[in-house]
Amino acid sequence: MNREGAETYLRLLAEAMMRGSLASAQGPGGGRARVTAVGLALTAVGAVDIETAEDILADFDLAVNVRQLHGLASRGAAGTMPSGTMPPGTAVPGTVPPGIALPGTVPPGPAPPGIAPPGIGPSGIGPSGTVSAAAMARWTARIKSGRSPGPLTRVSRLAGSGPAGSSGSPEQDPDPAPTGPGTAGPGTAGPGTAGPGTADPGAAGPGTAGPGAAGPGTAGPGTAGRGAAGRGTADRFVPVGLCVPFHDEGLSGEMYLISFAQTGSGARFIVACGNRTLLPQYRMGLQYPDPVPLEHFTVTDDRGTRYDLALTPGSGPEWINEISVRPAPPAEVRWLDVAAPRGPAVRVDLDHKVTAAGGEPEVTEARLSPGEHLLIMLADRMLTVAPEAGPGWRRQLPVMSAGLMRAMTAGLGDVVAALEAADVLSPLSPVPARLAALCASLGIGGHGITAAPAHDLPERWLSLLAHYQRRKPDLAQVRDGYAAVAAALPELDGIRLALVGLDNTEGGSSLHVLATGLTTEGHSGPLGIDLDFPLSLWLRDSGGRWHAARAAGWHRVGGERALRLKLVPPLPRSTAWIEVLVGGRSAEVRTRLPLRWGYPT
Amino acid sequence: MTDIPNDPWFGCLAPCEAHVPCGQGRHVVRWEAGAFRLPSHPDPEGELVLAALGGEKARCVEVAEAWGRHTGDLSVLAIGPRGRTDEIALSWDDVDAAAQASGRSPVPTGPPRAALMRLASPSMLTSARVQAQRQRMEQEMARTTQRRNDMLSLLALGYGFQVRLIGQVAEAHASPPDDQLAKVRPALVAAISARLAPVAEEWIGIDPDQVVVSLHRGPGWGSVELTGQGEQRRLLISLPAGWLGRVWAAGLALAGRHLVVAVQRAGWPDARVLALRAPGTEPVPLDVHASQESPAGGGLDVRPGARDAPHWEI
């Protein structure tokens, strides 16, 4: 890696932007977006450290702003501005004049880094809509402090602002879910107390329970190679797909057990809940019941040991819930009976020796350069940004291409050149040409990539492009449902992912994963890609169509992060299995998993 | 190869002065022979002691301190002027307004956002961690604010001081040890490119974006070569970092349609330089003479502007 070449490129680009804007009518600062994009790209691949890039951007901003003041002062001398004043709102588009803007004011113009236009914000980590708000707050604080905002800023990182709007940050981590094998309290209920319920071994859908529900052909890979937090017990991830009906004091409903996950951070069920209220005070909104009366549930293992259930902090209403099981069951436990008040117990088979129908995950060596991997993540981002414009986005695509996406991809050519200058992207790499072809397919011009568009786009890109370009209107909203799926993937670039659930809700699809090895720096890369989730994750459904996944929210559970990955486009209801493709720098992992859909009321 | 004498870098720079609002009046600050001086404050060190004991620090002294803090600051090269046509006009009122704006609390005084979102009481460890982060953030912001205010004050001194500070910074990094070279070279290359590209355009009409600069190290003045044609045309220039202080800051970059690459005999207003008539040729010695339209001095708001910079003629 040529760090000196990378820094030199960034500085020379800033000079060129300064020179060009000084000579043009647009005024200084017009090139800030390009400088920022390149700065983000070079820091993303580690070619320029964040502090250096921040300093270069800060110097660029100050240089631009004092010159703009000069220009305005000249006009002021002609009578348009009182001499010696520092007018608010005189900011260069996309920049904040240090000490010039009034505290709390937001300069007009294109969004600064970290405050991307709607739909292209820092990659969606955190609930939708909170990203911009949090970034805006950071920016306002920077204005007050007199420093221009920056996506690379040390201040924001020191402030502990993780992915904006995320439900997790080091300060917020309540560090729940203590674990400890074999510490179960005295149990009173034995295995015999839980009947097989309405078991229908092997059948998909809610209402099925009992031993064998996760039998051969329905269970995913259930084990991970690494021990649970060094305790010598293996992690286990078990698809469940069982429905536990409950009725308790005016509240009745169902808790759908999607999967069971046990790691060093504890054991938990991944669940979806549906309930209906019976009491008038609930119906009239005078009182709100707990979603699920967990304290009245009983959980008993095959040895008669009892366990408590508790809602995992951090998993909120927008989440599939995580219900922690305390203490964590010892490795020898083969099944758990889960019984709701006044309901039959359902048996959850924890035998993790079952194998998936799709077999073990397939690992293929990739050997991507850091630059290639970054460009692939940029491509993923471009392919997933369109639906974020809201309903009807497909009709708006041409307009978006002309405006939003063009602004988003301005500077891509500079990014490619900078990565080459940093020796993290070979001039012979085919990826820039594919990126150029992708831009062309999306109708995006002005990206600045000099390579001729390639003809060999990856199948998954073509699949998504075909989806965008399909003329028939969007399919009817898919029915809400939850798929029991669980699989631990091999470690990839130091990151371990375990798939623990899939849902279709409110017209969208989300894949839920547990991750270890992710950083929580909270900074985004160019185009708002999430550098804390540096993987390319795609799903192929049983109909052969590809779906891109991008991180849309997370919370911390012990040493892990529970991630919700939004799928673009949503999965069709008929999906019987998925093939998951996770791409890192060093390798690609593929695994094929059957889905068992449940539709709790 | 042409030997380059090792004279002081500021040999071709005349003294310059500016007025700074200080106390109830305006005081003269002066740059001369590479030093920043305060003629109105005969004992600045004593004033600093008094300020440390609670007295008010004179603005002239503050500016002198700011100058001292930034004589090795590479950011000066990125922010300062690129040439005569790139004058940064900043008044002391502007500086005051910026300082007042940054005087407001840079950090929200309420509880941190994370604390508001926390579900349960934080542990002692978490509180200490948040407090430490908060302190670091405040320190960072204070440093940023001071750096910004410093820079605005130095720019308010006017073009003459700005180019002299650029020269001094470049000279401070002109001969870095080998293990430091990689750290400073990108900023120096960018700084020379920024100032040489418009000069090259004026010299031979080349597009400034086609000027490629590298840092010359070792004996000799460097090299200038023109390659390619059309869009592939490039002017490859290799000059030492000292060129910024010795040549460019003195306003000597272009003299009589020659590109000045080095100073052979420094002096004011007469000097001998090495200059190129065209790319690829050997430099020739030229005797040059400086003239100034309106030397800085007099009036209430004196600052050496770009038009006060000297014009050198053969």
Contacts between the chains, C-beta under 8 A, distances in Angstrom:
chain1	res1	chain2	res2	distance
A	3	B	182	7.6
A	4	B	182	4.8
A	4	B	185	6.3
A	4	B	186	6.0
A	7	B	186	4.0
A	8	B	185	7.3
A	8	B	186	4.1
A	8	B	189	5.6
A	8	B	190	6.9
A	10	B	186	7.9
A	11	B	78	7.4
A	11	B	186	5.2
A	11	B	187	6.3
A	11	B	189	7.4
A	11	B	190	3.6
A	12	B	189	7.3
A	12	B	190	5.5
A	12	B	193	6.1
A	14	B	78	7.4
A	14	B	190	7.3
A	15	B	190	5.3
A	15	B	193	5.8
A	15	B	194	4.5
A	15	B	197	7.9
A	16	B	209	6.1
A	18	B	82	7.8
A	18	B	194	7.4
A	19	B	82	7.4
A	19	B	194	7.1
A	19	B	197	6.8
A	19	B	198	7.5
A	19	B	208	5.9
A	19	B	209	7.8
A	22	B	86	6.8
A	55	B	75	6.8
A	56	B	78	7.2
A	58	B	75	8.0
A	58	B	144	7.9
A	59	B	75	4.8
A	59	B	78	3.9
A	59	B	79	5.5
A	60	B	78	7.0
A	62	B	79	5.4
A	62	B	148	6.8
A	62	B	151	6.4
A	63	B	78	6.1
A	63	B	79	4.5
A	66	B	79	7.1
A	66	B	88	5.1
A	66	B	90	5.9
A	66	B	152	7.3
A	66	B	155	6.0
A	67	B	86	7.4
A	67	B	88	6.2
A	69	B	89	7.7
A	69	B	90	6.7
A	69	B	94	6.6
A	70	B	87	6.7
A	70	B	88	5.6
A	70	B	89	4.6
A	70	B	90	7.5
A	73	B	89	5.4
A	73	B	91	7.7
A	74	B	89	7.6
A	83	B	91	7.4
A	83	B	93	7.8
A	84	B	91	4.9
A	84	B	93	3.4
A	84	B	94	6.4
A	84	B	97	7.9
A	85	B	93	7.3
A	85	B	97	7.1
A	86	B	94	5.8
A	86	B	97	4.2
A	86	B	98	6.7
A	86	B	101	7.6
A	98	B	98	6.9
A	98	B	102	8.0
A	98	B	148	4.8
A	98	B	152	8.0
A	99	B	97	7.3
A	99	B	98	3.1
A	99	B	99	7.1
A	99	B	101	4.6
A	99	B	102	5.1
A	99	B	148	6.2
A	99	B	149	7.5
A	99	B	152	7.2
A	100	B	97	7.7
A	100	B	98	6.5
A	100	B	101	7.2
A	101	B	101	7.8
A	102	B	101	7.0
A	103	B	101	6.6
A	103	B	104	5.3
A	137	B	113	7.6
A	141	B	106	7.4
A	141	B	107	7.4
A	141	B	108	6.8
A	144	B	104	5.9
A	144	B	105	7.2
A	144	B	106	5.5
A	145	B	102	6.8
A	145	B	106	3.6
A	145	B	107	7.6
A	145	B	141	4.6
A	145	B	144	6.6
A	145	B	145	6.4
A	146	B	98	6.9
A	146	B	101	6.2
A	146	B	102	3.8
A	146	B	106	7.3
A	146	B	144	7.1
A	146	B	145	5.3
A	146	B	148	5.5
A	147	B	141	7.1
A	147	B	144	4.7
A	147	B	145	7.5
A	147	B	148	6.9
A	154	B	140	6.2
A	155	B	137	5.7
A	155	B	140	5.5
A	155	B	141	6.5
A	155	B	144	7.8
A	158	B	133	5.5
A	158	B	136	5.1
A	158	B	137	4.6
A	158	B	140	6.3
A	159	B	112	7.9
A	159	B	133	6.7
A	159	B	134	8.0
A	159	B	137	5.4
A	160	B	114	6.2
A	160	B	130	7.2
A	160	B	133	5.5
A	161	B	113	8.0
A	169	B	114	5.7
A	170	B	129	7.2
A	171	B	112	7.5
A	171	B	114	4.1
A	171	B	115	7.3
A	171	B	118	7.3
A	171	B	122	7.2
A	171	B	126	6.0
A	171	B	129	7.0
A	171	B	130	5.3
A	171	B	133	8.0
A	172	B	114	5.4
A	172	B	117	6.0
A	172	B	118	5.6
A	174	B	118	7.5
A	174	B	119	6.1
A	174	B	120	5.8
A	313	B	119	5.6
A	313	B	120	8.0
